[in-house]
Amino acid sequence: MLKIIVDAMGGDNAPAEIVKGALDAVKERSDFKLVLTGDEDLVNRELDKYTFDASRVEVVACTQVITNDDVPTQAVRAKRDSSLVVGLNLLKNDAEAGGFVSAGSTGAVLTGGIMFVGRLKGVMRPALCPGIPNVRGEITLLCDCGANAECKPAYLAQFGVMASAYAKAAYGVKEPRVGLLTNGTEEHKGDPLHQEAHQLLKETKGIRFAGNVEGRDIMYGDVDVVVSDGFSGNVALKAIEGCGKTVATMLKKEFTRSLGSKLSYLFARKPVKGLARALDYSRFGGSVFLGLKKVVIKSHGSSKAFSIKQSVFQAIDAYRGGLIPTLESMFAQTDGEDVR
């Protein structure tokens, strides 16, 4: 049976929320086994709080934890018995392991993923790709959102290929529309990097390039994939997260301002809750680390149980949807072209 490995010690709310979310996933879906890596006593203490099918849950004991205070490259090399490194090694070496989920240090997940799991043939730079809720009630994939702060045009072209493969495999989008994030929709917009990337994306086989898009188009446009360098993508992602929190806070203030506003909330409650759900990016799980030989999901560091559960589902769906074979097939279409 398919195994999904979860780093039980990664994140601000580990291990309590991580274990709860992973177990919630086990209770809702019967098509996988769960492997939790971490401090055996702490993890078992959390497991004892719940009723679940013990035959589908395994704990792999670890003695170390990589924290956000650690230097990622040093920690990954030095803390070989950490929950993160042990989990990534299990992912690499266990044929039944199809995915790994961690809410731990982003830098350590990226470094460890490349070091232990390895890149797919032809991939220049793996990239983080979260799903962003859009006005259509679907998602827009943003690739990259932080793995590669400095990019070459060829990297951006590959991000378009990888995110298109993900859209097809995990979300069933037959012909994903790909946009390049820059400061205007006209073809000549952007700095030399983005101008050259635009031309490369136009020529890249296997993708449906729709041209340049602006930041507002991530949530309001008609593209399925937005390609970005990691610096700009991370700024865009954090801005979107902040916007969602701002809207929620402002609505709460308005509806609690007076007795009349409280009464009006009774009539507006359903659409307000619908809006809150539409803006909740956590329901899509974490960011897939595209370009590796197996599925790796980086969850938000502050993830609660619900987001961890969704990240586990995300790993399952990406694996069963054939993300890795789809990526390999799409890269084969480029036939090793030099896309400087």
N, C-alpha and C positions, 0 to 999 in steps of 0.2 A: 504493500500500500504506500501511496505517496506520503512522504514525511515533510513537514514544515518545521524548521528550526527557529526558535525564538530566543533571543538574548534576554533572559529574565532580569538581568542586572543593569540594562541600559536605559537611560532616561531619568528625568527628574522624579518620576513617581514609581521607580522600581523598588522592590519587585512586586508590590501589592497590585498596582493597576495593570502591570504587564501580565502577571499570572491570571488575573481576573479576565482580562480581555482575551487572552489566548484560550482560556477555558470556555468562555462564551462562544468562541468560534467552534470549538469542539462540540458543544451542545447543539449548535445550529446546523452544522454540516457533518456528515458521516463519511466523507470521501477522503479523509487524510488522518495521519497520526501526528501528534504534537511532540516535539522534543524541546525541552526547556533546559538551557545551559545557565549555570549560576551557582551561587552558594547553596549547597544541598540543604542545610538546615533552614535557611531563610525561605527557600522556595517551597520546601515541604510544609513549613509552617503556614504559608499562604494556601497551599493546596488543601490542607486539612480543614479549611473553612468552607469547602464546597463539596457537592456531590457530583461525580462525573464517572465516565467509563475509564477506569484505571488502565485497562488494556490498551487504550489509545494514547496514553500520556507517559512519557519517559523523562526522567530528570538525569542530566549529565552533570556531575559535580565539577566545579571549578573553584580555584582558590584565589583568583585575582579578578579585579575589575578595572577597566579603563574608564577614567573620568574625563570630563571636559577640561580639567586643569592639566591633564597630561599632554605632552607634545605627541601628536598622533603617530608620526613615523617612529619615534623612539619607543612609545608605548606598545605599538604593535609588534616590534621586534623583541622588546624586553619582557612583556607580559604574555608569554605564550600559553599560560594556563588561565587567561582571562575568559570570561563568558563570551566575549565577542570573537576572539581569535579561535577558541575551541569550536564555536558555532560555525565559523567560516570554513574551518578545516573539515568539519563533519559534512558540510554542504559539498565540498569538493570531493571527498573520498567515499561517501555513501551513495551508491547508485540509486537508492530509493529517495534520497533527499532532493526535493525539487525547488525549495525556496528557503530564504533566510530573512528574518525580520529583526531589526534593532532600532531602538529609539536612542541609542547611545551617541557618542561623539561622531559627528559627521565626518570629520577628517580621518578618524580611525576606521570608520566603515569604508570610506573610499580607498584608503591606503591598504587596508586588509583585504578588501575585495579584489583589488588588482594583484596584490602580492600572493594571496592564497587561492583564490578562485581562478583568476587569470582572465585576460581579454580574449574575445573572439578574434579569429583570424581576420585581419584587415581593419580592425578598429584602431583608430589613432588615439582617441581620447574617450573613455567612457563618460557618460553624462547623467545627471540627475533629472528625472522627469516626473513632476507631480501632475495630478489632474486638477484643473481649476473649474469650478461651476460656472456655467455661462447662461445667458438669457434664454437660450433654447431649452433649458432644462436638462442639458447634457453636460459634457465636460470638454474643456480645451486642454490639450497636453502642452506643457511649457518645458522646452528642452533647449538649453541647460538652465538650471536654477541655482548653481553654486559650485559645481565640481571643477569648472575651468574658468577662472576669472579672466585669463588672457587667452585669446583664441586666434587661430588662423582661419582664413576663408574655408579651407578644406574641412576643418573641424565642424563648422556650421553646416556645411553640406551633408556631412555624415550624421549630424544630429537630426536633420530632416529625414534621413533614411531610417534611423533607429526609432524615432518617435512614430513614424508611419507604420513601422512593423509592430510596434506596441499597440497602436490604435486598432490595427487589424486583428491582432492576436487576442487581446484582452477585452476589447470593446466592440468587435464585430463591424468596424467601419470599413466598408469595402474599398473605397478610394479616398483616403484622408486628404483633405485640402491643407496644404502647408503654407504658412506665412512667415516672413522674416521680420522680426521685431526691429524697427528703426524709428527715426524721427519724422517720418512722412511716408505716404503711400506711393508717391511717384518713384519711378525706377531709379532716378538719379540721386535720390535722397540718401543721407548717411555718410559716414566717413569712408575712406578707401577700403577698410576691412569689409564693411557691409555692402558697399558697391560691388566688390569682387565676389563676395559670398552670394549676392543676388544673381550674378551671372552663372556661378557654379550651380546654384539650385535650379536654375532654368534648364541646365544641361544634364542634371543628374537623372539617371535612369531609375525607374521604379517608384518615383514620387510624383504627386500632382501639385506642382508649385503654383500658388495663387498670387504671388508677388509680395510686396512689402505690406506690413501692418503696423499700426501704432499701439501704444499701451492699452488704450480703451478697447481695442479689438480682441484682447484676450478673453474678456467676458462678454463683449457686446457684438463681436464680429461673426462671420460665418465660416471661419477656418476651424479645423479640428486639431491642428498642430501649430504652435508658434515656436520658431527657432530663435534662440538667443545665445549670446555669450553668457557665461556664468555670472559675471558681475551684474550686467543689466537684468538678467533673469531673476537674480536673487532680490534686487531692489524692487522689481515688479511684483514678485511674490509677497514680499513683506508689506508692500503698499496695499495689495489686495487684502491680506490678512488684517491690516490695520483698518481698512475701510469697513470690513465686515463687523469688526468689534465696535467701531465708531457708530455705525448705523444701529446696532443692537443697544448700545448705551444711550444714544439719543432718543430712541423709541421708548426705552424704559423710563427715562426722565419725563418725557412728554405724557406718558400714560399714567404716571404717578404724581403729576404736578398738582392735581386738584380732584375733588370728588367727581366733577363732571368728566374729567379726562379718564378717571378710573371706570366710570360707567360706560364711556364710549369704547373702552377697551373690550368690554363684554361683546360688543358687536363686531369689533375689528380683530378679535383674538385669532380666528382661523387664518385670515390672510397674513397677519403678522407672524404667526408661527410658520406659515408656508414660506415667507420671506426669509426668516431666520434659518430655516432648513436649506433653502436655496443658496444662501451665502456661507453655509457651513462646509468648508473644504475638508474637515476631518472625516466626513462620511465617505470620502474616496480613499481613505487610508493614507499611505505615505508616498514617498518619491521612489520610483523604480530607478535603480542604478543600471542604466542601459549600456550594453556593450560587453558585459561579462559572460562567462560560459554557463552560468546558472543565474536564477532569479534572486536578486538581492533587493530588499525593500528597506529604505531608510525612513523611519517614522519620525514625526516631530518630537523634539526632546521633551516637551511638556505633555505628551500624549497621555490621555486617560484610557480606560478600558475599551470604550467604544471605538476609538481610533485604532487601537491595537488589533481589535477584532477585525475591523475593516482592512487593516494591513495584511492580516493573515489571509483573508478572503482574496485580497489583491494578489498575493503570492500564488495562491492556488489557481486562480483564474488565468494569470499570466503563464503559468506552467502548463496547465491543461489546454489553454488556447494555442500553445505552440510558439510562444514568444521566441525562444532560442532558435528553433528551426526556421522560423520566419525571418529572423535577423540574418541567419546564415544564407538563406535563399536570396534575400534582397541584396546582400553584399556580393553574392556570386553574380548578380545581374550587372553590377558595376564592372565586373571582370578585372578588378585590380587597377582601374583607371587612375592615372595620376591627375588628381583634382586640386592641384596647388591653388 
